[in-house]
Amino acid sequence: MAADVLATSHDGIYIAVQCKHTRTGRNVGAATMYEVNDTAVPEHGAGVALVVTNGGFTKSALSFATRHEIRTVGRDDLAKWADGPLTLAHIPGKVNAGY
């Protein structure tokens, strides 16, 4: 149901994460964002929907993600997250009210 990881942050926010592995030079498309949007809150009750990839995102995927407050982590941010300086608080987007 479009969530590879379900987690709770240290401050109690429930997070649904969709992970996408891509070939070099490939981008995650809008279809992934549609799936995540349809399941993160209604199926999983997540306060944050997050899509993480080792690649990038198409313009339409980023546009949809912005409109629906889905947080995105692409290749560059993934490296920062792995090294420690990037946290969920630094990833743009809002926490859904009530979760």
HUMOLIN-V184733 format. One record per helix or strand of 3 or more residues. SS is the DSSP state (hx for helix, st for strand). FROM is the first residue (numbers start at 1). TO is the last residue. If there is no record, write none. Layout:
# HUMOLIN-V184733
ss->(SS:SS)
from->(FROM:FROM)
to->(TO:TO)
This chain:
# HUMOLIN-V184733
ss->(st:st:hx:st:hx:st:hx:hx)
from->(5:14:30:48:59:71:75:88)
to->(8:20:39:53:67:73:83:90)
